[in-house]
């Protein structure tokens, strides 16, 4: 199994730091993975622990042949992340969402993961945003959800401050660029008043907030309610459940378009 993701930040970044930011492993563990020859960028094995990944490049972290390690197969949590938790490996002073995966917070059957388990987030959800978040050590599912070829869309309910006009909605749907790159078309509509629905085919850093800033709107609340065929449903905030085999199959199938 492997973990694959395209680098969409504006500036180059050290590979070990980026892997840590995504919650895959610590910086020191990333250096060990590089030494084992398990990290590649655009198909080229990374040999230098100080190597930087450039915007637009795709990094792949290969799983072990025996299935052991951080990228083993078998566990995916569906979490309703509250505001105040970060998705991945945090900087000092911040709390990662994986800390919520306790038996006390669980809904449904199945054992909770070990407190030391490495469960990277499958797609970022900012600290000041809440809603549906997948945490998983399943490499096949990771590729389906966040791989560069994934066809999955994500749906958000967003409250904004500022005047919502037809012109602004049109610009949000198409015509905007971030970090010098054109965004893919988005589905954006008014649910009621200042509450909008966004459906995106990509997940650039703080994308919806930055899109709204460009048209003179300020996001006051952002809730992710769907990833492909998987809905947040009635899962209470701060609680989690295990992804079912049927849901996993549906996500993988939908990712192929």
C-alpha positions, -999 to +999 in steps of 0.1 A: +000+000+000+011+036-005+003+072+003+002+096-026-005+133-027+001+163-050+019+193-035-002+224-040+015+249-017+029+281-032+065+277-020+089+246-020+090+228+013+112+201+029+097+167+023+100+156+060+082+188+072+054+183+047+048+147+056+047+157+093+022+185+085-001+160+068+000+137+099+017+109+081+046+107+105+070+128+125+099+146+108+124+122+122+103+092+110+101+108+076+139+110+074+140+072+082+115+065+055+137+085+030+167+064+041+147+032+034+141+044-001+103+045+004+097+081-007+096+093-043+087+125-061+072+122-096+086+086-097+121+095-086+133+080-053+143+107-028+178+101-015+185+134+003+168+140+037+169+177+029+151+174-004+123+200-010+091+192-029+080+218-055+045+231-063+028+207-087+050+176-079+035+144-065+050+126-036+045+088-030+053+070+002+055+033-004+041+008+021+061-021+034+058-054+017+048-071+049+020-045+055+035-033+087+042+003+097+023+035+096+008+027+062-005-007+070-041-016+060-071-020+082-084+010+100-104+041+089-122+064+113-151+087+103-149+117+126-171+148+130-142+171+138-150+201+161-134+236+157-101+239+175-085+206+164-060+203+136-063+175+110-027+163+109+006+164+128+004+197+147+029+223+156+035+227+194+005+240+212-021+225+189-042+193+194-045+168+166-080+154+157-067+118+162-068+124+199-106+122+197-105+086+186-112+071+220-136+045+232-156+071+250-161+092+218-170+062+197-203+055+180-210+019+170-191-013+173-154-022+169-123-015+190-108+020+192-073+024+177-042+023+198-033+057+212+000+055+194-015+046+160-004+068+131-036+077+112-031+104+086-060+126+076-074+119+041-077+156+031-072+186+053-098+204+074-086+236+090-085+241+127-113+267+125-135+244+103-155+214+114-173+184+100-165+152+081-129+140+084-114+106+075-084+094+095-069+062+080-039+039+076-054+024+044-032+032+015-057+022-012-084+044+003-059+073+007-052+071-030-089+070-038-097+100-016-067+123-020-047+109-049-041+132-079-064+111-101-094+110-077-127+121-090-143+125-056-160+159-048-164+174-014-194+194-001-194+222+024-220+243+041-205+278+045-218+309+064-204+342+052-205+379+061-209+404+033-233+410+005-240+379-016-246+389-052-251+370-084-218+384-097-199+371-067-215+337-070-205+336-107-169+344-098-168+318-071-181+291-096-154+299-122-128+325-129-107+326-097-070+317-093-050+309-062-012+310-060-010+317-097-030+287-107-066+286-121-091+268-098-113+240-112-150+250-116-170+248-084-206+244-077-217+273-054-253+282-045-273+299-018-290+276+007-306+305+026-296+341+034-259+341+042-255+303+040-239+289+009-233+254-004-199+247-020-190+215-040-153+213-049-133+189-070-100+199-054-087+208-019-062+236-020-051+251+014-079+271+030-094+272-005-130+282+003-119+310+028-095+324+002-120+322-026-145+341-005-119+367+004-113+373-033-149+383-039-153+404-007-170+378+015-157+366+049-163+330+060-178+328+096-184+291+097-174+262+075-188+227+078-178+197+055-208+175+051-198+150+024-168+133+007-180+116-025-207+092-016-200+094+022-222+118+042-216+131+077-251+122+085-262+124+122-228+117+137-225+141+167-197+166+168-166+153+185-177+117+180-164+091+155-172+057+140-155+031+119-159+032+082-178+002+069-165-021+042-195-010+020-186+027+024-149+020+016-159+002-016-182+030-026-155+056-021-130+037-041-155+031-069-166+067-070-130+080-071-126+064-105-154+086-119 
